[in-house]
């Protein structure tokens, strides 16, 4: 699905130099490379504060802690997403309120957010799924009218932009109160281990997030609040600082692959190619088809037999997961999310794909429907 070795080989001299410098200096925690990456990512996103941390799940948890959310508070997010988004809510004693997706871009439906708001609602966590943004204009309007926090889950869409109601363009993750991302190796900006970060323009909030991520301390051994230990290590920061320079090229490479798939597969009976929203850019963390008429699993088996990898993101919406079973979510309560989980199939997409690989993949997809 992702060829990280080819990507590494293309930038090997830069990466190797950065890694050797870290080894030579032997400052493995909070080395100068962490601050350098932080500053460069702030510039890239045009955001005042980037707070590096250990992984994307920690970023979400620290965000909710930093906003002062308390056990029993309700937080609205999508049911059609990865578990981490809601998992941290449950770990903190918050109440995840799961709502429906929009059918054609897979992101959370603002109309369903509005319906789910109660006096206990404190925050919304939109997920920018597969590489493009949720409807942030509508979500921010809802949040302002109901005095709610917005935490953007940008783990799959770092580098994508969104057009605001005033006509200005903003990086996803910089629109709400806090943005969160993951640097998991397969992400558009991925390190060679685990890593994550939070983004905010709020000075006071940034100071609080930094303190929480560092055992609740501003000054060493003086702990003002209960915090966690969540650091981006120096080696990963050094690698990310190099890869950040290539992020726009990576996004363009992914869009080129997506364009090829679109052109080759559009109009194929039984397939729906990904929708691209008019209000933003798509960085294609995944290229996700919908396979209609109950043929998704058969297509996946067909591709696997011919050496073509594919993945299902996600085979169950969260409201069908045992960990989140709740009487408020009976079968059929979110028909779009339920249908998407039975139809979605992601094809390989990464920065080093060749025309021969793409042709092979497309030919094998088409051969299934032409058999």
Wavefront OBJ file of the C-alpha trace (Angstrom):
o trace
v 0.000 0.000 0.000
v 2.935 2.339 0.767
v 6.543 1.922 -0.385
v 8.552 3.616 2.360
v 11.829 2.055 1.236
v 11.705 3.735 -2.196
v 10.759 7.015 -0.559
v 13.724 6.739 1.816
v 16.181 5.903 -0.974
v 15.212 9.061 -2.861
v 16.183 11.257 0.107
v 18.745 8.889 1.651
v 21.703 11.327 1.825
v 19.627 13.959 3.658
v 18.116 11.436 6.069
v 21.397 9.674 6.769
v 23.156 12.945 7.530
v 20.375 14.014 9.903
v 20.424 10.669 11.728
v 24.219 10.635 12.066
v 24.133 14.169 13.475
v 21.713 13.046 16.178
v 23.862 10.027 16.981
v 26.996 12.160 17.094
v 25.452 14.736 19.423
v 23.778 12.005 21.518
v 20.999 14.376 22.585
v 18.149 11.938 22.031
v 15.416 13.720 24.002
v 14.481 17.355 23.315
v 17.481 17.907 21.070
v 17.819 20.958 18.833
v 16.150 19.063 15.972
v 12.845 18.988 17.856
v 12.751 22.774 18.102
v 13.849 23.124 14.483
v 11.069 20.838 13.250
v 8.546 22.597 15.469
v 9.506 26.001 14.057
v 9.489 24.800 10.457
v 6.097 23.131 10.813
v 4.697 26.317 12.380
v 5.873 28.225 9.316
v 4.520 25.618 6.925
v 1.063 25.644 8.531
v 1.082 29.395 9.292
v 0.202 28.601 12.908
v 1.613 30.210 16.064
v 2.218 27.048 18.060
v 3.133 23.459 17.243
v 3.456 21.151 20.247
v 5.247 17.910 19.276
v 4.266 14.739 21.119
v 4.725 10.987 20.996
v 1.898 9.982 18.643
v -1.412 11.098 17.188
v -3.525 9.374 19.817
v -1.640 11.224 22.560
v -2.241 14.462 20.648
v -6.000 13.924 20.814
v -5.869 13.039 24.519
v -3.677 16.032 25.398
v -6.015 18.307 23.429
v -9.041 17.156 25.433
v -7.141 17.469 28.708
v -5.880 20.913 27.738
v -9.400 22.168 27.043
v -10.466 21.107 30.540
v -13.036 18.527 29.465
v -14.412 16.616 32.448
v -15.844 13.111 32.911
v -19.429 13.055 31.695
v -18.906 15.789 29.109
v -20.167 14.811 25.667
v -17.923 15.079 22.610
v -19.322 14.623 19.112
v -17.354 12.804 16.427
v -17.941 10.624 13.382
v -18.773 6.937 13.610
v -16.981 6.305 10.320
v -13.377 6.787 11.454
v -10.473 5.062 13.162
v -10.989 4.111 16.789
v -8.361 6.481 18.258
v -10.619 9.499 17.791
v -13.229 8.149 20.200
v -10.947 5.901 22.247
v -9.286 8.786 24.068
v -12.687 10.226 24.967
v -13.641 7.001 26.727
v -10.267 6.804 28.472
v -10.839 10.289 29.923
v -14.362 9.455 31.070
v -15.920 11.616 28.372
v -18.979 10.446 26.458
v -18.359 9.889 22.732
v -21.427 10.883 20.741
v -21.138 9.193 17.356
v -22.888 10.659 14.331
v -23.401 9.970 10.657
v -21.062 10.576 7.733
v -21.771 12.374 4.489
v -22.200 9.875 1.706
v -19.861 11.181 -0.960
v -16.817 12.531 0.867
v -17.002 10.227 3.935
v -16.584 13.058 6.476
v -18.824 13.953 9.419
v -22.228 15.437 8.534
v -22.710 18.895 10.125
v -26.488 18.484 10.092
v -26.110 15.390 12.267
v -23.737 17.241 14.600
v -26.396 19.881 15.211
v -29.019 17.233 15.979
v -26.727 15.547 18.524
v -25.997 18.628 20.652
v -27.291 18.553 24.244
v -26.572 20.696 27.336
v -23.718 18.260 28.085
v -21.974 18.749 24.731
v -18.604 20.467 25.075
v -16.675 19.751 21.882
v -16.733 18.537 18.286
v -13.955 16.430 16.772
v -14.228 16.458 12.969
v -11.985 13.946 11.207
v -10.405 15.027 7.931
v -10.716 11.593 6.410
v -8.555 10.059 3.668
v -6.829 13.376 2.902
v -9.428 16.105 2.615
v -11.338 18.292 4.999
v -14.657 17.971 6.735
v -17.125 20.844 6.195
v -15.286 23.208 8.518
v -17.293 26.329 7.629
v -20.494 24.664 8.792
v -18.798 23.023 11.784
v -17.240 26.261 13.010
v -20.594 28.024 12.636
v -22.254 25.348 14.786
v -19.449 25.552 17.353
v -19.724 29.343 17.639
v -23.510 29.275 18.023
v -23.380 26.587 20.730
v -20.131 27.696 22.426
v -18.310 24.433 21.695
v -14.623 23.614 21.273
v -13.405 22.186 17.954
v -10.515 19.705 17.833
v -9.499 18.831 14.275
v -8.243 15.286 13.736
v -5.800 15.950 10.889
v -3.899 12.664 11.059
v -4.778 11.829 7.439
v -4.751 15.312 5.902
v -1.606 17.202 6.893
v -0.756 19.538 4.042
v -4.322 19.856 2.753
v -6.016 23.261 2.678
v -9.562 24.501 3.117
v -11.295 27.645 1.844
v -12.909 29.584 4.671
v -16.181 31.500 4.393
v -14.236 34.771 4.041
v -12.475 33.426 0.953
v -9.121 32.869 2.650
v -7.343 29.519 2.492
v -6.168 27.817 5.690
v -4.257 24.630 6.409
v -6.391 21.878 7.853
v -5.658 21.583 11.550
v -5.396 25.363 12.003
v -9.093 26.271 11.846
v -10.484 24.945 15.126
v -9.257 25.509 18.677
v -6.697 22.713 18.342
v -5.461 20.581 15.468
v -3.969 17.138 16.031
v -1.899 14.965 13.744
v 0.032 11.716 13.602
v 3.445 11.082 12.065
v 2.914 7.312 11.824
v 5.250 6.052 9.057
v 2.517 5.620 6.420
v 1.091 9.128 6.899
v 1.678 11.794 4.264
v 4.321 13.237 6.604
v 5.557 10.138 8.393
v 8.573 9.466 10.588
v 10.406 6.153 11.050
v 8.595 5.264 14.255
v 5.855 7.013 16.182
v 5.225 10.729 16.491
v 2.481 13.329 16.682
v 1.770 17.008 17.232
v -0.861 19.553 18.254
v -1.453 22.975 16.658
v -3.074 26.116 18.049
v -3.033 29.902 17.685
v -3.991 30.404 21.342
v -0.942 31.356 23.448
v -2.440 30.379 26.794
v -3.783 27.105 25.474
v -0.419 26.282 23.870
v 1.367 26.771 27.185
v -1.144 24.477 28.872
v -0.779 21.784 26.193
v 3.020 21.877 26.476
v 2.780 21.538 30.232
v 0.383 18.588 30.039
v 2.594 16.795 27.498
v 5.557 17.239 29.891
v 4.275 15.637 33.108
v 2.271 18.750 33.973
v 5.401 20.839 34.578
v 6.639 24.179 33.295
v 9.703 24.068 35.549
v 11.401 20.735 36.047
v 10.219 18.872 39.137
v 7.406 21.401 39.796
v 4.135 19.881 38.635
v 1.207 22.279 38.335
v -1.327 19.836 36.856
v -1.653 16.127 36.183
v 0.019 15.536 32.843
v 1.421 12.775 30.694
v 4.829 11.862 29.279
v 4.500 12.404 25.542
v 7.570 13.509 23.615
v 8.657 13.464 20.000
v 12.185 12.102 20.214
v 15.083 13.889 18.563
v 15.732 11.215 15.927
v 12.158 11.312 14.644
v 12.135 15.113 14.677
v 15.307 15.182 12.581
v 13.751 12.815 10.039
v 10.498 14.778 9.940
v 12.361 18.051 9.459
v 13.909 16.629 6.286
v 10.673 15.105 5.021
v 8.715 18.315 5.663
v 10.751 19.945 2.891
v 9.324 17.344 0.493
v 5.726 17.339 1.756
v 4.277 19.438 -1.067
v 5.991 17.206 -3.620
v 4.612 14.158 -1.844
v 1.093 15.611 -2.017
v 1.475 16.356 -5.711
v 2.710 12.817 -6.367
v -0.320 11.391 -4.579
v -2.660 13.633 -6.554
v -1.028 12.448 -9.779
v -1.739 8.841 -8.788
v -5.322 9.758 -7.873
v -5.771 11.534 -11.213
v -4.617 8.389 -13.011
v -7.051 6.204 -11.068
v -9.879 8.702 -11.615
v -9.360 8.804 -15.368
v -8.908 5.060 -15.718
v -11.794 4.003 -13.468
v -14.405 6.763 -13.790
v -17.582 5.444 -15.334
v -16.776 1.836 -14.439
v -20.049 0.139 -13.642
v -20.178 -0.885 -9.988
v -17.458 1.531 -8.840
v -17.556 5.047 -7.401
v -14.297 7.015 -7.454
v -13.523 9.420 -4.563
v -15.294 12.753 -4.452
v -13.143 15.887 -4.222
v -14.712 18.780 -2.344
v -14.775 22.188 -4.043
v -13.760 24.035 -0.855
v -10.365 22.434 -0.347
v -7.435 20.414 -1.589
v -7.135 16.655 -1.279
v -3.757 15.115 -0.344
v -4.985 11.511 -0.800
v -3.723 9.738 2.261
v -5.929 6.992 0.856
v -7.541 6.498 -2.539
v -10.848 4.980 -1.496
v -13.333 3.508 -3.941
v -16.884 2.447 -3.219
v -17.622 -0.991 -4.656
v -21.343 -1.350 -5.165
v -23.771 -4.293 -5.347
v -22.112 -6.281 -2.574
v -18.993 -7.056 -4.634
v -16.359 -5.361 -2.466
v -14.991 -8.469 -0.756
v -14.951 -10.424 -4.018
v -12.984 -7.637 -5.708
v -10.514 -7.594 -2.844
v -9.987 -11.352 -3.122
v -9.575 -11.017 -6.895
v -6.875 -8.369 -6.425
v -5.108 -10.322 -3.670
v -4.888 -13.409 -5.910
v -3.140 -11.270 -8.535
v -0.676 -9.629 -6.159
v -2.452 -6.286 -5.803
v -2.742 -5.063 -2.186
v -5.839 -3.259 -0.969
v -7.261 -2.269 2.401
v -10.660 -1.679 3.974
v -10.814 1.563 5.968
v -13.000 0.774 7.927
v -14.808 -2.600 8.051
v -17.000 -1.533 10.981
v -18.221 1.934 11.962
v -17.507 2.759 15.593
v -21.137 2.330 16.679
v -20.867 -1.351 15.644
v -17.627 -1.926 17.582
v -18.027 -3.904 20.812
v -16.125 -1.239 22.730
v -18.745 1.387 21.808
v -21.948 -0.654 21.789
v -24.823 1.475 23.040
v -28.594 1.218 22.874
v -28.715 4.656 21.287
v -27.090 3.176 18.157
v -29.270 0.305 16.914
v -28.591 -1.297 13.562
v -29.779 1.060 10.860
v -29.302 4.188 12.984
v -26.486 5.384 10.704
v -27.267 3.848 7.320
v -24.630 5.806 5.396
v -21.763 4.835 7.707
v -23.007 1.259 7.753
v -23.204 1.135 3.962
v -19.790 2.764 3.515
v -18.189 0.144 5.744
v -19.524 -2.568 3.443
v -18.439 -0.798 0.235
v -15.119 1.028 0.733
v -11.871 -0.328 -0.670
v -8.586 1.587 -0.798
v -6.067 1.015 -3.576
v -2.306 1.521 -3.210
v -1.263 5.158 -3.304
v 2.135 6.574 -2.430
v 4.817 8.933 -3.607
v 6.976 6.538 -5.635
v 4.439 4.698 -7.790
v 5.378 3.978 -11.387
v 3.148 4.063 -14.446
v 3.696 0.306 -14.824
v 2.446 -0.343 -11.284
v -0.606 1.847 -11.820
v -1.454 0.182 -15.119
v -1.138 -3.248 -13.502
v -3.461 -2.278 -10.642
v -6.091 -0.714 -12.902
v -6.023 -3.633 -15.357
v -6.683 -6.045 -12.513
v -9.540 -3.943 -11.126
v -11.141 -3.767 -14.563
v -10.636 -7.467 -15.231
v -12.855 -8.253 -12.250
v -15.780 -6.331 -13.681
v -15.204 -7.535 -17.237
v -15.042 -11.213 -16.346
l 1 2 3 4 5 6 7 8 9 10 11 12 13 14 15 16 17 18 19 20 21 22 23 24 25 26 27 28 29 30 31 32 33 34 35 36 37 38 39 40 41 42 43 44 45 46 47 48 49 50 51 52 53 54 55 56 57 58 59 60 61 62 63 64 65 66 67 68 69 70 71 72 73 74 75 76 77 78 79 80 81 82 83 84 85 86 87 88 89 90 91 92 93 94 95 96 97 98 99 100 101 102 103 104 105 106 107 108 109 110 111 112 113 114 115 116 117 118 119 120 121 122 123 124 125 126 127 128 129 130 131 132 133 134 135 136 137 138 139 140 141 142 143 144 145 146 147 148 149 150 151 152 153 154 155 156 157 158 159 160 161 162 163 164 165 166 167 168 169 170 171 172 173 174 175 176 177 178 179 180 181 182 183 184 185 186 187 188 189 190 191 192 193 194 195 196 197 198 199 200 201 202 203 204 205 206 207 208 209 210 211 212 213 214 215 216 217 218 219 220 221 222 223 224 225 226 227 228 229 230 231 232 233 234 235 236 237 238 239 240 241 242 243 244 245 246 247 248 249 250 251 252 253 254 255 256 257 258 259 260 261 262 263 264 265 266 267 268 269 270 271 272 273 274 275 276 277 278 279 280 281 282 283 284 285 286 287 288 289 290 291 292 293 294 295 296 297 298 299 300 301 302 303 304 305 306 307 308 309 310 311 312 313 314 315 316 317 318 319 320 321 322 323 324 325 326 327 328 329 330 331 332 333 334 335 336 337 338 339 340 341 342 343 344 345 346 347 348 349 350 351 352 353 354 355 356 357 358 359 360 361 362 363 364 365 366 367 368 369 370 371
